[in-house]
Amino acid sequence: METDALVRDFYARTAAREWRRLVKSPFHRLELETTLRFLERHLPPSGLVLDAGGAPGRYTIELARRGYEVVLLDLTPENLALARRRIARAGVRRRVRDVVEGSICDLSRYPDRTFDAVVCLGGPISHVDGAERRRGALGELARVARPGAPLFVSAMGRLAVLSESPRYWPRVIGATELFAECWRTGDDRVWCGTSYAHFFLPEELVDLVRAAGVEVVECVGLEGLGSHSIAEVGRLARRDPVAWRNWLEMHAALCTHPGVFATSQHMLIVGRAPV
């Protein structure tokens, strides 16, 4: 697929930026720390985990530190090269069973029911072009999970992108055909100027996961109500520790509210593979 090449080229140029993305600000740490909290809640005590579309390995390292055996798969060689260096630096290489180039659309190298858990985090499914290919990717993720194993899938949210567009991308709104395709279909074929992304409606993501036979256990808005106050969230965290602690308490309580899930920048579904 042409869009796969565009995505690969984009992340080839931005591997280091992607490594920093989840820790570069208090706002961005919301995605990381909320995801880790739900991983800890639903993962089995031990086992083999597939980090599918795992980019430079941020979650691979976190899982390995928690004692899991991990296979990291990603589309982009530059991401994987950086991941190998970071894994070695973190001292968890013995727990990372493999670092392999591949697509979440084709996991045929792995037999059915190989993994005790499967994670697909940060939005790799948002870079798969076409509804049929996205269904195929979810089917593959479910196929390689053991019966009843937890499956974690996050995607970029359409409603968040649209609500933020007057502030950040007013020129896109003025590009009539481009903006219409984005809000009507979720497709952005010039994502970040050169690549491709699909932004999901919440019900669309839920339906996609269920179509793979996966039971939906929890739906989580990873940045939650902070999704539309990026700079303000950062200032709150830096300037007022008490207020920030109170905000995080609120976020933890409300991030699974349907409205918060629907409007978050990244939406996470925690599922259970078919039995």
Backbone torsions as a table, in degrees:
resi	resn	phi	psi	omega
1	MET	NA	136.0	178.3
2	GLU	-59.4	-38.6	-178.3
3	THR	-66.4	-31.3	175.9
4	ASP	-60.5	-41.4	178.8
5	ALA	-64.5	-39.9	178.1
6	LEU	-63.1	-43.4	179.4
7	VAL	-65.4	-43.8	179.3
8	ARG	-60.6	-43.7	-179.5
9	ASP	-65.7	-38.7	179.2
10	PHE	-61.4	-48.7	-177.8
11	TYR	-74.4	-22.2	172.3
12	ALA	-61.9	-35.3	-180.0
13	ARG	-82.7	-19.9	-168.9
14	THR	-125.2	23.1	-177.2
15	ALA	-58.3	-46.1	-179.5
16	ALA	-64.4	-38.2	177.7
17	ARG	-64.9	-39.6	178.2
18	GLU	-65.4	-37.5	176.1
19	TRP	-60.2	-40.6	-177.7
20	ARG	-80.2	-19.1	-167.6
21	ARG	-54.4	-44.0	-172.3
22	LEU	-78.9	-6.4	-179.0
23	VAL	-126.5	7.6	-171.6
24	LYS	-79.2	-13.0	178.8
25	SER	-158.9	161.1	175.7
26	PRO	-57.1	-35.8	178.0
27	PHE	-62.2	-48.4	-177.2
28	HIS	-68.3	-28.0	176.9
29	ARG	-67.7	-21.2	176.3
30	LEU	-57.9	-43.0	179.4
31	GLU	-61.9	-47.4	-178.5
32	LEU	-64.1	-51.7	-171.9
33	GLU	-72.4	-33.8	176.0
34	THR	-67.9	-41.7	177.1
35	THR	-60.1	-46.7	-178.9
36	LEU	-61.6	-36.8	179.8
37	ARG	-63.0	-40.0	-179.7
38	PHE	-78.4	-28.5	170.8
39	LEU	-61.8	-47.2	-179.4
40	GLU	-63.6	-31.0	-179.5
41	ARG	-72.4	-34.5	-168.5
42	HIS	-114.2	-16.4	179.9
43	LEU	-68.9	151.1	172.3
44	PRO	-68.0	166.5	-177.8
45	PRO	-62.0	-27.3	-179.8
46	SER	-156.9	174.9	176.3
47	GLY	137.0	-175.3	-178.4
48	LEU	-100.4	126.1	-175.8
49	VAL	-118.3	133.9	170.5
50	LEU	-93.7	120.9	172.7
51	ASP	-98.6	92.6	-171.8
52	ALA	-90.3	123.1	-174.5
53	GLY	71.2	35.8	-169.9
54	GLY	-79.3	4.3	173.7
55	ALA	54.0	-134.3	-176.8
56	PRO	-80.1	8.5	168.0
57	GLY	94.4	19.6	-179.7
58	ARG	-56.4	-48.4	-178.7
59	TYR	-76.0	-31.0	175.1
60	THR	-56.8	-46.2	-179.6
61	ILE	-65.5	-43.4	179.8
62	GLU	-62.6	-40.1	178.5
63	LEU	-67.6	-42.9	179.3
64	ALA	-62.4	-39.0	177.6
65	ARG	-61.9	-27.3	179.7
66	ARG	-88.9	4.9	172.6
67	GLY	98.7	5.4	-180.0
68	TYR	-85.2	150.7	166.1
69	GLU	-84.9	136.4	-170.8
70	VAL	-132.7	140.6	166.5
71	VAL	-112.8	124.0	177.7
72	LEU	-101.8	124.8	176.8
73	LEU	-124.4	133.2	177.4
74	ASP	-151.3	157.8	-175.9
75	LEU	-76.8	-23.7	-165.1
76	THR	-111.3	118.6	-179.9
77	PRO	-56.8	-36.9	-179.3
78	GLU	-65.5	-37.3	173.8
79	ASN	-60.8	-43.9	-176.1
80	LEU	-69.5	-36.8	177.1
81	ALA	-62.8	-44.0	176.8
82	LEU	-64.7	-40.6	179.0
83	ALA	-59.0	-43.9	-179.9
84	ARG	-59.9	-41.6	179.3
85	ARG	-66.4	-42.9	-178.6
86	ARG	-68.7	-37.4	177.7
87	ILE	-62.7	-44.7	178.4
88	ALA	-63.5	-43.3	-179.2
89	ARG	-63.9	-34.9	179.9
90	ALA	-76.5	-10.8	178.1
91	GLY	74.2	27.9	-177.2
92	VAL	-118.3	17.4	-173.8
93	ARG	-58.8	-34.6	-177.2
94	ARG	-66.9	-19.8	179.4
95	ARG	-94.6	-9.8	178.5
96	VAL	-95.0	104.3	-172.1
97	ARG	-70.1	-34.1	-178.3
98	ASP	-159.6	148.5	171.8
99	VAL	-126.4	111.7	-166.0
100	VAL	-134.2	141.7	175.7
101	GLU	-81.1	130.6	179.5
102	GLY	178.0	172.2	-177.1
103	SER	-109.6	145.0	175.4
104	ILE	-67.5	-12.8	178.2
105	CYS	-79.5	-14.2	-177.2
106	ASP	-143.0	96.8	177.7
107	LEU	-107.5	29.8	-173.6
108	SER	-64.8	-15.5	175.9
109	ARG	-68.4	-15.8	-178.1
110	TYR	-109.5	130.7	176.6
111	PRO	-66.5	164.2	173.2
112	ASP	-54.1	145.0	169.4
113	ARG	60.0	41.3	-177.9
114	THR	-83.4	-36.7	-166.0
115	PHE	-109.2	144.7	176.8
116	ASP	-77.7	-16.5	174.3
117	ALA	-161.5	152.8	177.8
118	VAL	-130.6	129.5	175.6
119	VAL	-121.0	140.2	178.0
120	CYS	-138.8	86.2	-162.3
121	LEU	-116.3	150.9	179.5
122	GLY	90.0	-5.3	174.3
123	GLY	104.0	25.1	177.6
124	PRO	-56.1	-34.7	-179.1
125	ILE	-64.7	-23.4	177.7
126	SER	-72.8	-11.6	178.6
127	HIS	-102.7	12.2	176.6
128	VAL	-98.7	120.4	-174.8
129	ASP	-86.5	126.1	174.3
130	GLY	100.6	132.7	-177.5
131	ALA	-60.4	-39.2	-178.8
132	GLU	-66.3	-41.2	178.7
133	ARG	-67.8	-36.0	177.3
134	ARG	-65.7	-39.7	175.7
135	ARG	-62.7	-40.5	178.3
136	GLY	-63.1	-40.4	178.9
137	ALA	-63.3	-43.8	177.8
138	LEU	-64.4	-37.8	176.5
139	GLY	-61.0	-40.0	177.8
140	GLU	-65.8	-44.2	178.8
141	LEU	-60.2	-40.4	178.6
142	ALA	-71.4	-36.4	-177.0
143	ARG	-62.5	-40.1	-175.0
144	VAL	-84.1	-4.4	176.7
145	ALA	-86.7	142.7	177.1
146	ARG	-68.2	155.3	-177.6
147	PRO	-54.3	127.7	179.2
148	GLY	78.0	2.0	-178.7
149	ALA	-69.2	149.7	177.1
150	PRO	-71.9	143.3	179.8
151	LEU	-131.5	128.0	-176.4
152	PHE	-120.3	122.1	-178.2
153	VAL	-132.1	123.9	174.8
154	SER	-119.0	152.2	-176.1
155	ALA	-145.9	161.7	177.5
156	MET	-81.6	135.0	-173.1
157	GLY	-91.1	133.0	-177.8
158	ARG	-69.6	-42.7	-175.4
159	LEU	-64.9	-35.2	177.1
160	ALA	-65.1	-45.2	-179.7
161	VAL	-60.7	-45.2	-178.3
162	LEU	-66.8	-38.8	-178.7
163	SER	-69.5	-26.3	-179.7
164	GLU	-90.6	-11.6	-172.5
165	SER	-63.0	-35.3	177.0
166	PRO	-61.4	-31.2	-179.4
167	ARG	-79.8	-45.9	-169.4
168	TYR	-102.5	-29.6	-173.1
169	TRP	-134.8	53.6	-179.2
170	PRO	-62.4	-30.1	178.8
171	ARG	-66.1	-31.5	176.5
172	VAL	-64.6	-41.5	178.3
173	ILE	-60.1	-37.2	179.7
174	GLY	-73.0	-18.3	175.9
175	ALA	-86.0	89.0	-163.3
176	THR	-53.7	-51.5	-176.1
177	GLU	-67.0	-41.1	179.4
178	LEU	-62.3	-46.6	-178.5
179	PHE	-66.9	-39.2	179.7
180	ALA	-63.2	-41.7	178.0
181	GLU	-63.3	-39.7	-178.2
182	CYS	-63.9	-49.9	-174.9
183	TRP	-77.3	-27.9	-179.0
184	ARG	-82.0	-40.7	-173.9
185	THR	-112.0	-19.0	-175.3
186	GLY	88.7	-5.9	-176.6
187	ASP	-87.2	131.0	172.4
188	ASP	-121.6	103.4	-174.0
189	ARG	-90.3	4.0	170.0
190	VAL	-129.7	39.1	-179.1
191	TRP	-55.1	128.4	-176.9
192	CYS	55.0	25.5	174.5
193	GLY	90.5	-24.4	-171.9
194	THR	-138.8	-8.6	-167.3
195	SER	-123.9	-158.4	-175.4
196	TYR	-136.7	140.3	171.9
197	ALA	-147.6	148.5	172.7
198	HIS	-115.0	124.9	179.2
199	PHE	-99.5	127.2	-172.5
200	PHE	-92.9	139.9	159.2
201	LEU	-75.4	151.2	-175.4
202	PRO	-60.1	-42.9	-178.8
203	GLU	-68.5	-29.5	177.5
204	GLU	-64.7	-43.6	179.5
205	LEU	-67.1	-42.3	177.8
206	VAL	-61.2	-46.3	-179.4
207	ASP	-62.5	-38.3	179.6
208	LEU	-62.2	-45.0	-179.8
209	VAL	-65.8	-44.2	-179.1
210	ARG	-66.0	-32.8	179.6
211	ALA	-63.2	-22.4	176.8
212	ALA	-85.8	6.1	-179.4
213	GLY	82.3	10.5	-177.1
214	VAL	-88.4	130.5	175.3
215	GLU	-76.6	127.6	177.7
216	VAL	-82.2	120.7	-177.3
217	VAL	-98.9	-47.2	178.8
218	GLU	-145.8	148.0	174.3
219	CYS	-120.4	127.2	-168.5
220	VAL	-128.8	132.3	168.9
221	GLY	-89.9	108.6	-167.7
222	LEU	-69.6	-44.1	174.0
223	GLU	-89.8	-14.1	173.7
224	GLY	58.8	-141.0	-176.7
225	LEU	-70.9	-6.9	173.7
226	GLY	-80.7	-5.7	-174.1
227	SER	-60.0	-23.0	-174.3
228	HIS	-114.9	15.2	180.0
229	SER	-141.3	54.4	-170.1
230	ILE	-60.6	-53.3	-178.3
231	ALA	-66.0	-38.7	-178.1
232	GLU	-67.1	-37.6	176.2
233	VAL	-60.9	-43.7	178.8
234	GLY	-62.1	-43.4	179.3
235	ARG	-64.2	-41.0	179.3
236	LEU	-59.8	-45.1	-178.9
237	ALA	-64.0	-38.5	-176.5
238	ARG	-77.6	-33.2	-167.0
239	ARG	-102.0	-23.9	-172.0
240	ASP	-140.7	90.2	-177.2
241	PRO	-58.9	-36.4	179.7
242	VAL	-67.4	-46.4	178.7
243	ALA	-62.4	-38.9	179.9
244	TRP	-65.4	-41.7	176.6
245	ARG	-61.2	-41.0	178.5
246	ASN	-66.4	-39.6	178.4
247	TRP	-62.2	-44.2	-179.4
248	LEU	-64.6	-35.8	176.2
249	GLU	-62.7	-44.0	177.3
250	MET	-62.8	-45.1	-179.3
251	HIS	-59.1	-45.1	-179.3
252	ALA	-61.9	-34.7	-177.8
253	ALA	-77.5	-31.9	-170.7
254	LEU	-109.0	-3.4	-174.1
255	CYS	-66.9	-16.3	176.3
256	THR	-97.4	2.9	175.7
257	HIS	-63.7	138.0	-177.6
258	PRO	-55.2	-38.4	179.3
259	GLY	-69.0	-34.6	178.6
260	VAL	-71.6	-43.8	174.9
261	PHE	-56.3	-45.0	-174.2
262	ALA	-65.4	-30.1	-170.9
263	THR	-112.6	10.2	179.6
264	SER	-80.5	152.7	177.9
265	GLN	-61.2	-42.4	175.7
266	HIS	-122.7	128.1	179.0
267	MET	-106.3	131.2	179.3
268	LEU	-113.2	131.6	169.8
269	ILE	-110.6	128.8	171.0
270	VAL	-99.3	120.7	-178.5
271	GLY	-126.3	178.5	177.3
272	ARG	-129.6	125.6	-177.1
273	ALA	-63.4	154.3	-179.5
274	PRO	-56.6	142.4	178.4
275	VAL	-88.5	NA	NA
